């Protein structure tokens, strides 16, 4: 029997906090994520508003491309989203302040 992989327990709350911070509806969030994935990765991705609800209600987890798009929109580091040691209160303080993905350059 396989053991389930470890999952961040606060991820769904943090994804909701991101959408709330951005003042997006679930439809807005789906559209912005699609656009970010297309621009950043050059891939087409369809995200339905119902998927946003599933992420925020801990019914599903976003794939890595969607998670990175969330992170870019919220100007965060991955650790802030994935690390359960970062409380929701601390997370809300970090929103929009950790990293500006638009002006950063890739140094690799």
Secondary structure, DSSP 8 states (H G I E B T S, - for coil): --------TTHHHHHHHHHHHHT--HHHHHHHHHHHHHHHH-------HHHHHHHHTTS----HHHHHHHHHHHT--HHHHH-TTS-HHHHHHHTTTS--TTT-----
